[in-house]
Amino acid sequence: MSERDKLHTGELYLPGDDAIMKEQLGYLDRLYDFNQTRPTELERREALLKEMFAEIGEDCYIEPPLHTNMGGHHVHFGNHVYANFNLTLVDDTHIYVGDGTMFAPNVVIATAAHPILPPLRAQAYQYNMPVHIGKNCWLGAGAIVLPGVTIGDNTVIGAGSVVTKDIPANVVAVGNPCRVLREIGEHDALYYYKDRKIPEKL
């Protein structure tokens, strides 16, 4: 099995392999082009994202700069996904994001990791685990999602959280490590921020 074949198996591999590096650099060239677009070049951005990503749905918007390991080649976005600036997708293996999910500035989604044992790290070994983020989630500014994590539908991840384990659907989760704070419930149906009520005509 080649080093490239191990990208999606969870096995240890060497990311500096010549075949991997050649492929990666081609993807990063397109990422560079995307990040150099002008704010008025929305159609060009959309076309580039369709070339770059494994899948991208309708009406997605990503604010440059976007940072990725593989230029988005292993990223799967549903419809109506929004990402504010400095989204980092460490997409050495697959990242799945459901419809309507939003990323605040400086969110990091990582699929790549390195072994704890120092001699293995000294040889630059790496392994990758996919990340799954459900529909209609909101990840606050500076949130970090680690390899192998799944986040359920409708869940809110608080700003600055470090998500080390799976988070269920329909909850607010915060902290480092990220833990469920509460379920989304009746209070959220009435108030959008502290004591500020949701207008009836929305």
VEXNU-396483 format. One record per residue (C-alpha): residue number from 0; residue in three letters; x, y, z. Coordinates in Angstrom, 3 decimals. Layout:
# VEXNU-396483
{pt NUM; 'ALA'; {X; Y; Z}}
...
This chain:
# VEXNU-396483
{pt 0; 'MET'; {0.000; 0.000; 0.000}}
{pt 1; 'SER'; {1.365; 3.416; -0.972}}
{pt 2; 'GLU'; {1.635; 6.313; 1.470}}
{pt 3; 'ARG'; {-1.116; 8.097; -0.455}}
{pt 4; 'ASP'; {-3.435; 5.104; -0.023}}
{pt 5; 'LYS'; {-3.187; 5.546; 3.765}}
{pt 6; 'LEU'; {-4.653; 9.082; 3.774}}
{pt 7; 'HIS'; {-8.151; 7.775; 4.470}}
{pt 8; 'THR'; {-7.463; 4.562; 6.426}}
{pt 9; 'GLY'; {-6.357; 5.998; 9.781}}
{pt 10; 'GLU'; {-2.994; 4.256; 9.423}}
{pt 11; 'LEU'; {0.348; 5.913; 10.102}}
{pt 12; 'TYR'; {1.920; 7.343; 6.969}}
{pt 13; 'LEU'; {4.533; 9.860; 5.838}}
{pt 14; 'PRO'; {2.890; 13.060; 4.515}}
{pt 15; 'GLY'; {6.132; 14.199; 2.860}}
{pt 16; 'ASP'; {5.837; 11.384; 0.312}}
{pt 17; 'ASP'; {6.652; 12.682; -3.184}}
{pt 18; 'ALA'; {3.331; 11.616; -4.729}}
{pt 19; 'ILE'; {1.341; 13.246; -1.933}}
{pt 20; 'MET'; {3.358; 16.460; -2.089}}
{pt 21; 'LYS'; {3.002; 16.790; -5.861}}
{pt 22; 'GLU'; {-0.780; 16.388; -5.634}}
{pt 23; 'GLN'; {-1.040; 18.699; -2.628}}
{pt 24; 'LEU'; {0.864; 21.536; -4.275}}
{pt 25; 'GLY'; {-1.487; 21.487; -7.245}}
{pt 26; 'TYR'; {-4.477; 21.854; -4.909}}
{pt 27; 'LEU'; {-2.781; 24.669; -3.004}}
{pt 28; 'ASP'; {-2.207; 26.621; -6.209}}
{pt 29; 'ARG'; {-5.981; 26.809; -6.706}}
{pt 30; 'LEU'; {-6.442; 27.798; -3.067}}
{pt 31; 'TYR'; {-3.982; 30.626; -3.663}}
{pt 32; 'ASP'; {-6.067; 31.797; -6.621}}
{pt 33; 'PHE'; {-9.219; 31.770; -4.481}}
{pt 34; 'ASN'; {-7.591; 33.826; -1.738}}
{pt 35; 'GLN'; {-6.424; 36.439; -4.252}}
{pt 36; 'THR'; {-9.905; 37.151; -5.598}}
{pt 37; 'ARG'; {-11.427; 40.597; -5.204}}
{pt 38; 'PRO'; {-14.568; 41.071; -3.083}}
{pt 39; 'THR'; {-16.568; 41.769; -6.254}}
{pt 40; 'GLU'; {-15.501; 38.504; -7.945}}
{pt 41; 'LEU'; {-18.228; 36.395; -6.384}}
{pt 42; 'GLU'; {-18.877; 34.292; -9.478}}
{pt 43; 'ARG'; {-15.180; 33.490; -9.801}}
{pt 44; 'ARG'; {-15.011; 32.477; -6.141}}
{pt 45; 'GLU'; {-17.994; 30.179; -6.603}}
{pt 46; 'ALA'; {-16.434; 28.569; -9.678}}
{pt 47; 'LEU'; {-13.109; 28.027; -7.907}}
{pt 48; 'LEU'; {-14.764; 26.419; -4.900}}
{pt 49; 'LYS'; {-16.573; 23.974; -7.180}}
{pt 50; 'GLU'; {-13.187; 22.999; -8.632}}
{pt 51; 'MET'; {-11.443; 22.848; -5.260}}
{pt 52; 'PHE'; {-13.884; 20.993; -3.006}}
{pt 53; 'ALA'; {-14.872; 17.341; -3.172}}
{pt 54; 'GLU'; {-18.495; 18.521; -2.895}}
{pt 55; 'ILE'; {-20.050; 21.935; -2.389}}
{pt 56; 'GLY'; {-23.763; 22.661; -2.413}}
{pt 57; 'GLU'; {-25.803; 25.640; -3.513}}
{pt 58; 'ASP'; {-25.487; 29.114; -2.023}}
{pt 59; 'CYS'; {-22.321; 28.502; -0.012}}
{pt 60; 'TYR'; {-20.145; 31.465; 0.930}}
{pt 61; 'ILE'; {-16.572; 31.375; 2.238}}
{pt 62; 'GLU'; {-14.878; 34.637; 3.151}}
{pt 63; 'PRO'; {-11.181; 34.657; 2.183}}
{pt 64; 'PRO'; {-8.658; 33.942; 3.445}}
{pt 65; 'LEU'; {-9.387; 30.230; 3.558}}
{pt 66; 'HIS'; {-6.638; 27.890; 4.767}}
{pt 67; 'THR'; {-6.545; 24.179; 3.893}}
{pt 68; 'ASN'; {-3.969; 21.416; 3.740}}
{pt 69; 'MET'; {-5.335; 19.891; 0.561}}
{pt 70; 'GLY'; {-7.004; 22.898; -1.008}}
{pt 71; 'GLY'; {-10.441; 21.606; -0.019}}
{pt 72; 'HIS'; {-10.020; 18.430; -2.067}}
{pt 73; 'HIS'; {-11.387; 16.296; 0.801}}
{pt 74; 'VAL'; {-14.075; 18.753; 1.962}}
{pt 75; 'HIS'; {-17.804; 18.052; 1.526}}
{pt 76; 'PHE'; {-20.139; 21.021; 2.132}}
{pt 77; 'GLY'; {-23.920; 20.847; 1.918}}
{pt 78; 'ASN'; {-26.134; 23.751; 0.840}}
{pt 79; 'HIS'; {-26.113; 27.238; 2.394}}
{pt 80; 'VAL'; {-22.887; 26.791; 4.375}}
{pt 81; 'TYR'; {-21.337; 30.079; 5.532}}
{pt 82; 'ALA'; {-17.757; 30.587; 6.704}}
{pt 83; 'ASN'; {-16.320; 33.844; 7.976}}
{pt 84; 'PHE'; {-12.644; 34.694; 7.445}}
{pt 85; 'ASN'; {-9.700; 32.490; 8.442}}
{pt 86; 'LEU'; {-11.515; 29.156; 8.331}}
{pt 87; 'THR'; {-8.816; 26.468; 8.558}}
{pt 88; 'LEU'; {-9.644; 23.030; 7.148}}
{pt 89; 'VAL'; {-6.900; 20.497; 7.811}}
{pt 90; 'ASP'; {-8.372; 18.250; 5.149}}
{pt 91; 'ASP'; {-5.801; 15.490; 4.867}}
{pt 92; 'THR'; {-8.835; 13.211; 4.969}}
{pt 93; 'HIS'; {-12.552; 13.921; 4.645}}
{pt 94; 'ILE'; {-14.486; 16.728; 6.362}}
{pt 95; 'TYR'; {-18.295; 16.597; 6.057}}
{pt 96; 'VAL'; {-20.451; 19.657; 6.815}}
{pt 97; 'GLY'; {-24.253; 19.630; 6.625}}
{pt 98; 'ASP'; {-26.670; 22.173; 5.151}}
{pt 99; 'GLY'; {-26.983; 25.568; 6.791}}
{pt 100; 'THR'; {-23.975; 25.293; 9.089}}
{pt 101; 'MET'; {-22.107; 28.503; 9.953}}
{pt 102; 'PHE'; {-18.482; 29.083; 10.947}}
{pt 103; 'ALA'; {-17.444; 32.245; 12.804}}
{pt 104; 'PRO'; {-13.943; 33.695; 12.252}}
{pt 105; 'ASN'; {-10.840; 31.634; 12.993}}
{pt 106; 'VAL'; {-12.494; 28.210; 13.283}}
{pt 107; 'VAL'; {-10.173; 25.201; 12.848}}
{pt 108; 'ILE'; {-11.370; 21.774; 11.672}}
{pt 109; 'ALA'; {-8.507; 19.271; 11.885}}
{pt 110; 'THR'; {-8.403; 15.720; 10.575}}
{pt 111; 'ALA'; {-4.647; 15.176; 10.878}}
{pt 112; 'ALA'; {-2.717; 14.194; 14.000}}
{pt 113; 'HIS'; {0.647; 12.790; 15.016}}
{pt 114; 'PRO'; {1.498; 9.910; 17.352}}
{pt 115; 'ILE'; {2.349; 10.668; 20.988}}
{pt 116; 'LEU'; {5.494; 8.484; 20.907}}
{pt 117; 'PRO'; {8.450; 10.835; 20.256}}
{pt 118; 'PRO'; {10.478; 8.518; 17.961}}
{pt 119; 'LEU'; {7.486; 8.215; 15.613}}
{pt 120; 'ARG'; {6.978; 11.989; 15.565}}
{pt 121; 'ALA'; {10.683; 12.439; 14.895}}
{pt 122; 'GLN'; {10.160; 10.468; 11.682}}
{pt 123; 'ALA'; {7.206; 12.804; 10.800}}
{pt 124; 'TYR'; {4.565; 10.093; 10.904}}
{pt 125; 'GLN'; {0.943; 11.232; 10.719}}
{pt 126; 'TYR'; {-2.545; 9.711; 10.752}}
{pt 127; 'ASN'; {-5.905; 11.122; 9.715}}
{pt 128; 'MET'; {-9.447; 10.711; 11.058}}
{pt 129; 'PRO'; {-12.546; 12.213; 9.354}}
{pt 130; 'VAL'; {-14.712; 14.929; 10.936}}
{pt 131; 'HIS'; {-18.520; 15.083; 10.594}}
{pt 132; 'ILE'; {-20.473; 18.267; 11.378}}
{pt 133; 'GLY'; {-24.245; 18.099; 11.095}}
{pt 134; 'LYS'; {-26.864; 20.394; 9.595}}
{pt 135; 'ASN'; {-27.635; 23.872; 10.890}}
{pt 136; 'CYS'; {-24.761; 24.001; 13.360}}
{pt 137; 'TRP'; {-22.998; 27.163; 14.492}}
{pt 138; 'LEU'; {-19.337; 27.096; 15.512}}
{pt 139; 'GLY'; {-18.305; 30.236; 17.399}}
{pt 140; 'ALA'; {-15.138; 32.258; 16.839}}
{pt 141; 'GLY'; {-11.913; 30.385; 17.432}}
{pt 142; 'ALA'; {-13.520; 26.980; 17.965}}
{pt 143; 'ILE'; {-11.262; 23.995; 17.267}}
{pt 144; 'VAL'; {-12.572; 20.578; 16.215}}
{pt 145; 'LEU'; {-10.099; 17.706; 16.545}}
{pt 146; 'PRO'; {-9.710; 14.595; 14.350}}
{pt 147; 'GLY'; {-12.432; 11.947; 14.423}}
{pt 148; 'VAL'; {-15.091; 14.159; 16.026}}
{pt 149; 'THR'; {-18.795; 14.132; 15.092}}
{pt 150; 'ILE'; {-21.089; 17.081; 15.947}}
{pt 151; 'GLY'; {-24.849; 16.508; 15.721}}
{pt 152; 'ASP'; {-27.446; 18.607; 13.881}}
{pt 153; 'ASN'; {-28.459; 22.057; 15.187}}
{pt 154; 'THR'; {-25.723; 22.173; 17.807}}
{pt 155; 'VAL'; {-23.951; 25.376; 18.842}}
{pt 156; 'ILE'; {-20.264; 25.219; 19.773}}
{pt 157; 'GLY'; {-19.217; 28.185; 21.906}}
{pt 158; 'ALA'; {-16.411; 30.551; 20.928}}
{pt 159; 'GLY'; {-12.950; 29.293; 21.837}}
{pt 160; 'SER'; {-14.079; 25.731; 22.524}}
{pt 161; 'VAL'; {-11.818; 22.765; 21.822}}
{pt 162; 'VAL'; {-13.951; 19.834; 20.681}}
{pt 163; 'THR'; {-12.097; 16.638; 21.576}}
{pt 164; 'LYS'; {-15.057; 14.207; 21.614}}
{pt 165; 'ASP'; {-18.394; 13.746; 19.859}}
{pt 166; 'ILE'; {-21.124; 16.289; 20.686}}
{pt 167; 'PRO'; {-24.800; 15.284; 20.285}}
{pt 168; 'ALA'; {-27.494; 17.109; 18.316}}
{pt 169; 'ASN'; {-29.599; 20.010; 19.626}}
{pt 170; 'VAL'; {-27.288; 21.250; 22.383}}
{pt 171; 'VAL'; {-25.108; 24.191; 23.327}}
{pt 172; 'ALA'; {-21.584; 22.984; 24.123}}
{pt 173; 'VAL'; {-18.661; 25.071; 25.360}}
{pt 174; 'GLY'; {-15.228; 24.918; 26.914}}
{pt 175; 'ASN'; {-11.856; 23.238; 26.740}}
{pt 176; 'PRO'; {-12.422; 20.371; 26.508}}
{pt 177; 'CYS'; {-15.847; 21.117; 25.019}}
{pt 178; 'ARG'; {-18.776; 19.793; 27.079}}
{pt 179; 'VAL'; {-22.534; 19.998; 26.730}}
{pt 180; 'LEU'; {-23.817; 23.027; 28.640}}
{pt 181; 'ARG'; {-27.523; 22.543; 27.994}}
{pt 182; 'GLU'; {-30.094; 21.434; 25.460}}
{pt 183; 'ILE'; {-31.625; 23.906; 23.022}}
{pt 184; 'GLY'; {-35.142; 24.430; 24.349}}
{pt 185; 'GLU'; {-38.129; 26.644; 25.095}}
{pt 186; 'HIS'; {-36.063; 29.618; 26.278}}
{pt 187; 'ASP'; {-34.295; 29.721; 22.904}}
{pt 188; 'ALA'; {-37.671; 29.789; 21.158}}
{pt 189; 'LEU'; {-38.439; 33.074; 22.933}}
{pt 190; 'TYR'; {-35.094; 34.860; 23.370}}
{pt 191; 'TYR'; {-32.228; 35.294; 20.919}}
{pt 192; 'TYR'; {-29.838; 37.025; 23.363}}
{pt 193; 'LYS'; {-30.214; 37.223; 27.151}}
{pt 194; 'ASP'; {-33.534; 39.064; 27.722}}
{pt 195; 'ARG'; {-33.981; 40.172; 24.102}}
{pt 196; 'LYS'; {-37.120; 38.578; 22.691}}
{pt 197; 'ILE'; {-37.404; 37.231; 19.177}}
{pt 198; 'PRO'; {-39.795; 39.542; 17.258}}
{pt 199; 'GLU'; {-43.101; 37.895; 16.432}}
{pt 200; 'LYS'; {-42.998; 38.938; 12.768}}
{pt 201; 'LEU'; {-39.678; 37.293; 11.846}}
